[in-house]
Amino acid sequence: MKEMSNKQMPTVLIGQTVKVKIPEVDRSKVDARTLLAVVLKVVDGEFYRLGTKAGILSQLFTRNQFTLCEDIFLKSAIIPENEIGIRQAVLQLSLTGGQGLIRCDCLKKCITNRCKCRAKNVLCNSRCHSSQACTNK
């Protein structure tokens, strides 16, 4: 089985561009489904450290978690040194500002800045607290 896996997914060299699939919970409906990244380092021969335009991804990836691009779209020289999670990378590279789901779950009338929606200058929506009275609608 390991030989079959190695044939289907050849090893990736440092500096090659790859596409990482973004989970649906980490992106909005109009964002890209994949994230372009470049291989920065190979750890223990099985795990890969990837970098994007937003920064170095904090988690390590195995070979089956990304696909190899034939062309080189990113250079490792333009990758910032900051470590970032995949959700933050998608948020920074998003055209629409990320997934945009804010819920407050307030039990009072959303009068103070304790309300997440009011603190971010966003109106409460139907996902927040549906039938309770609210002054921020």
Helices and strands as residue ranges (DSSP letters): H 2-8, E 17-21, G 24-26, E 34-43, E 47-51, E 56-57, G 63-65, E 66-68, G 76-78, E 83-84, H 86-93, H 116-119, H 126-129
